Amino acid sequence: MITSRKSFIEQYSKAINEGYAAVFAGAGLSVASGYVDWKTLVTPLAQELNLNIEEENDLTKVAQYYRNEFKSRGDINQTIMEAFSKEKEPNENIDILTRLPIYTYWTTNYDKLLEEGFKNNNRKVDVKCRETRLSTQKYDRDAILYKMHGDVDDPAEAVLTKQDYEIYNQRNPLFTSILQGDLISKTFLFIGFSFEDPNLTNVLAATRNILDENISNNYWLEKRVTKPSDIEESTEAKVRYEVDRTKQELKIHELQRYGIQTVYIDSYEEITEILKELEFLNLKRKIFISGSVTFYDKIWTKEKVNALCYSLAKELVKNNYQICSRFGYGVGSSVINGALEVIYSEKYKHVDDYLNLRPFPQNNSSVNQGNDVRQKMYRSEMVNGVGVVIFMFGNREGKDKKEELSEGLIEEFRIAKKQGKKIIPIGSTGGATKKIFEEVENNIIDYPYLKKHLSILKNNTDINELICEIKDILNEL
């Protein structure tokens, strides 16, 4: 069955947000970083056997023939080492996949690109490349990665030949059982996959046999067979296209038996677009409230400031947004109190799902100096974890005890703009936020989602109307 891109993104982003999403990465994911695919890996072995790799459909047989003829696996191990031991940088798709808040990852790849992706994104991953590692757990892990065909550091145990596949279930029954359980309980995204792997096919078949028609949906990103142009391509190319298109359609129908829905893409660049959209949808529900208040006025009294912060946080959590707060002076306490009231009364006390507190380190001169590199890095990390930043107020006491704009808010605006976050400045609250609003208004082409909301954000000081406007903006993103 063909699933639309829109439908897939809606369903898979829901799985991510609710914690039952999983990823299965194939060789195609690593090719963009410069590693070889399965066919290229086996080509030198085929050449030694005087075989034409283009005429071989079962690559596991080629590897097995080589082992049979040369009575040794040593050269096969060396081939794997040489192909995957050279360090490569994770590509953008790997970077996004390992940044998403997904816990379960599976791969048939030998390389370490996924591990590098997790490291670059400051996520602790527990790698399981042999069954003996299943019984030990890495403390405080953020994700688990099952390398069901082994790892480049242990090529002798890598799954490659036909015999390796034939005895896989006997030698790795736990991997098979865990994968089967994950296929039942999670929603998978298969990426960089051709579904030629016998192990995976066997597990999919066993899972379907257990659940029959009740198997849940998983998704596969597949590039549509390219149709040749009427002018440039030969008759032979057009015949080849019809054959390839038919094979692709039959394969899609076969995968549907296993609950795998196909999402067509027209180019591989579209994969990156889809992953970015998934990331934004996940981050969109995470909102950083940036604000601080030391001085009050006749319009924004202390009581009214507290009421805005409290009511806004309360309403956001009611609508299932997660709030990130750095405990800004004069703002943070009311934001936290508003969020907690809803969390404890309506959200089953799941504080971490709706409130992320990131207070600045206290009494640490090396961190709190205005232009300190560590302080900028801390702000950058905070903003990086959200999709939307709401700015309010932004004044502080200067060295002469007089009111001045909060440079911290302005710095957070610069960071949010650089990172491409959605920015919502409540200009009517004054302070640094007024300055931020003026820049946004003067460059509204960069903030089209705010165009019809500028007047209220700029002039309105009614708490209820401001909150309604912010909710409308969020719903339109």
N, C-alpha and C positions, 0 to 999 in steps of 0.2 A: 504494500500500500504506500502511496506517495503522501507524505505529510507536508503541509505548507510550512514555509520558514516561520511565519507568524505563529502558527499553532505550536510548532516545536519549541520556540523560544518561550512561549507562555507556559507550557507544561514543564519544560526542563528548569526554567527559572524558579517555578514553584517547588520543584524537587530540591533545588539548591537551598532555597529559603527554609524549607521544612526539614532538611537534613537527611534526605534519602537519595541524593544524587550520587552517581559513580561515573568514573571515566575508564574506558578501555582504549589504550593507545597502541597503535600498530606502527609498522616500520615507516609508513608515509609521514608520520609526525616528525621523524628524525631526519628525513631526507633533506628538508629545507635547511638544516644545519650543516649539511655536507656529508652525512653518513650514507652508506649504500643501502639499497633495498635488498630484499631477499634474493632476487634474480641476479643482481650484480655480485652479491656475495658468493654465489655458487658458480658463477661463470668461469673462474680459473680452474675449478675442479672439473667442469665439463670439458674445458679445453684439453686438460691432461688426459681425458678419456676419449678425445677426438669426437666429442658430441657437439652439436649445434644447439646452444642454449635456447635459441628462438623456437626450436622444434620440440622442446621439452615442456610438458604441461605439469608434471609432478616433480617439483624441485627436491622434495625429500628423497626421491628415488636416485636423483643425480648424486646427492651427497652419500647415499648408501652404496651406490655403485663404486664410488671412489674408495670408500672404506673397504669394500669387498676386494677390490683389485689390488690395493696397496697394503692390505692386511694391517692397517694401523690407523689410528685416529689422530696421530700427532700433527700431521699437516693440516687437518681440518681445524684443530685447536689453534694452530698458528695463523690460519686464515682469519679466524674470528678475532684473535688478538690484534692482528695488523689492521683489520678493518675498523675496529671500534676502540682501540686504546688511545688513538690520537685525540687530544682534547679539542672539543668543539664548544661553541657558545650556544646556549639554548635559543631557539628562535622565538619570535613574538607569540606564536600560538602556545608554545610550551610555557612561556612566561605568564600568559593570561591563565592558562589551565591550572598552573600550580599556585596562582594567586587567589583563585576562587575558593570560597570556604567549603570545599568538598573534602570529605574525609577518606573515601575509598578510591584507590587507583589500582588498575591492573595493566600489565603490559607484557607483550611477547618480545620486546626489544632487549638487547644485551647491553646497550650503551647506558651512560649515566646522565643523560640530559635532563631527565625528570628530577633526579636527585639535585642537580645543579640549579634547576628552576626553583625547587623548594628552598634551597639555601639562599639564593638571591632574594627571595621573597620573605626571608626570615621566618620560615615555617619548619618545624622539626618533623622530619619524616622517619618512620620506622620501616626499613626495607626488608622484605622477606623474599630472598632469592633461593633459599633451600628450605625444605620442610623442617629441618632441625631448628630453624630460627623461629618457627611458629610458636614455640613454647615459651619464648622470652619476649618481654615487652619493653619498649623504650619509654621511660617515664616522661610524662607531660608531652606526648607526641601530638602534633597537629594533623597528621595524615598517616595513612598506612599504604605502602606500595608493594604490591605482589608482582614479582618478576617471575612469572610461571615458567619461562623457558631458560632461566639462568641469567648469569651476569658475565661481563667481559673478563672480570678478575678470576673467574673459575671456568674457563672454556671447556674443560674436560667434562663438566656437568651440563653444558649447554645442550638444548634440544635442537637438533638439526637433521639428523638422518632418519630414514624411514623406521629403522629399528628403535630409535629414541622415541618416536611417536607410538610405536606398537606397544612398548613397555611402560609408557608414561603413567597410565592409571595404576599400574602395579607399584611403581616406584614413587609416585606422588599422589596417593589417594587423598591426602588432606587438602592439597591445593584444589583438586577437583571438587571435593565436597564444599569447601569454602566458596569457590566460585559459583557453584550451583546455588548455594544459599543466598549469595549476593544477587544473583540473577532473579531470584524469587522475590527478594525483599527491597531491592533498590531499582532506580531508573538509570540505565546506563546510556552514556553517549559513546558510541564507537567512532573513533577518529583515526584517520590514517590507516584504515583497514580494508582488506580486499576479501576477507572471509574465505580464504583458501586454506586456513589452518585446520588440520584434522582434529586436534585436541578441542578447540573451541566448538567446532561443529558437533562433536560427540557430547559435550556438556550441554549445549543448547538443546540437542535432541532429547537428552535424558530429562532435562528440566521440563520440556514440553510434555513428555510422556507422563510426568507426575501430575502436572497441573491441567493438562489437556487444553481446553478453550479458555481457561481462567488465567493464563499467563499474562503478566503485565507488559506494558509497552516499553520498549527501549528504542533508541534512535541511532541512525547511521547517516553520516554526511557523505554523499556520493556525487562526484562530478558527472554531469550529464554527458553522454557520448556526443561529441561535436559533429554537427552536420556539415558536410562539405558544401562549398558554394557551387552554384550551377555553372559558373564560368570557368573557374580555376581548376577544379578537381576532375580527375579522369573517371571513366565509367567504373574502373576497378575500385577506386576510392569510394564511390557511391555504393557499390555492392558490399564492400567491407563495412561501411557505415551501417547498412541495413542488418548485417549479421551481428555486429557489435551491439546495436540497439536492441535487437531481439534477445541476445544473451543477457543484456543488462536488465531488461524487463522480466525475463524468466527468473533471474537471480533475485530480484526484488520480491517477486511473488513467493519464491522459496523462503526467503528470510522472514516474510510475514508469518509463515507457519510457526516461527520461533518467537513471535511477538516483537520483531524488529521492524520498525517503520523507517522508511527511507526519506531523507530530506535532500532533494536535488539542489545542487549548486552549479552555476555556470562556469565558475573559475575557482581555483584554489585560494585566490585572494579573498573570496567571499567567506571562507572559513574564519579568517581573522575578523571580518566585520561581524559575523555571528557571535563569536566569542566576546568581542567588545560589547556587543549589545547585551549579552547575558551578564557580563560584569556590571554594566551600568544598572540593569534592572535589579541586581543584587544590592549594589551600593546605593541605589535611589532611596531605599527605605532606611538608610543610615544617614542621620542628619547631625551635623556639628553646629551647635549654637555658640557663636563667637560673640562675646560681649563683656563689658566691664563698666561699672558705674561707681564713681566716688562723689561726684557733685550732682545735686538734684535741682529742679527748678519748679516753677508754678504749674507747668503742664505735667511734667514727669516727676511727680513727687516720689518719695521712697515707697510709699504704699502702692502707687500706681505701677511703678517699675516692677515691684514684687508680683503684683497681680498679673501683669503681662507675661512675665517669665513663667510663673506658676501655671497660668491658664494655657499658654502655648504648649508647654511640655506635656501637660495633662491631655490636651486634645491630640497631640501627635502620637502619644503612646496609645491612646484609644483607637487610633487609626492604624495601629500596628507598625509604626515607625520606631526605629531604635535611635535614641538620642546619645550623642557623644558630647561630653562637657569637660572643659578643663578647669571647672570651678572658678570661673572669672569673678573677680571681686564685685560684690553687689548684685550679681546675677546668678551665680552657680547654685547657691543654696535653694533659691526659689524654683529653679529649673529641676533640681533633684527632688524636691518635695512634691512638685506637681506630677512628676513621672512616677514616683513611688506610690502615690495615692492610688493611681490606676493599676499599677503592677500588683499591689497587694489586694486590691478589691476585685479586679477583673481578669488578671493575667496569671493566675495560679502561682503568684510569687516568683515567677521566672525573671528575676532581676537582670541577669546577664543578657537575656534576649532583647531587652528594651532599654537598657541603660549601660553606657560605657563611660566610666569616669577616668579621666586622664589629667589629674591635677599636676601643675608644674612642681618640680622638686622645691622644697622650702629651705631657706637659710643656706643656700649654696651659691656663693658668689660667682663661681666659675660657670654655673648654669644660668644665673639670673642677670648677668650683664646684658645690656640692651642689644648689642650686636654680636653676642657670642655665637660661635658656629654651632655649638651643641644645642643652644636654645632654638636656633633656626631648624636644626635637624629634628628636634622634638616636635616643633609645630608642623613640620612637613610630614612626619609620620602620622600625626593626628589627622591631618587633612586627607592624607592618602587613603585612609581607611573608611572614608565616607563618600557619598555621591553628591550631597547637597550641603551648602554652608549658609546658615542664616546669620546675618550680622545685625546687631542692635547696640545702640548707645556707643560707648567707647570714649570715655574720658577718664583722666587720672590726675593725681596731684603732682605738680611739677616741683622742681627744686626750690622754687620761691613760694611754695605752698599754694600757688594759683592753679586754676584748671588748665589742662592741656589735653590735646588729642592723644589717644592711646596708640602708640606706635606698634604695639603687639597686634591690634586688630588690623591695622594697615598691612603689616607683614603677612598676616594670615590671609588677607585678601589677595596679595601678590602671589602667594603660594597656591591658593585655590584657583586663581586665574591661570597660572602656569600649568597646573595639573588638569585643567579642563573640567573643573567641577561646576555644578550648577550653583549660581550665587544669587541669594535673595537678601538685599539690603533693605532694612526698614528705615528709610531715610528720615522719617518724621521723628525718630528717637534722638536725632542729633549726634553730636560728638564725631568720632572718627567715621561712624556709619554714614553720616551725612556726606562726608567727603567721598566715601566709597560710592554712595548712591550717585553723586554728581558725575563721577567717572563712568559709571555704568550708563547713566542717562545720555552722556555725550558720545558713547560708543554702543548705542543700543543695537546696532547691527550684529554685534557679537553676543547679544543677549536677547534674541527674538522672543523667547518665552516670557519675557517681562514687559514687552511693549504695551500691552493693553492694561497692565497693572501698575504702571508708573505713577499715575496720579494718586492713587490710594496709598501706595508705599511712601510717597513723598509728603503728602499733606495730612493724611488721616491719623488721628491719635486715639480713636475709639478702639478699645482692646478687642471687642468681639468682631468688629468689622475687619481689623487687621488680621486676626486669626483666620477668619473665613477667606480672606484674600490669599493668604499663604497656603491654605488647604487647596484652593482652586489652582494655584500655580503648581503645586506638587502633583495634583491629579492630571494636569495637562502635560507634564514632562514625559 
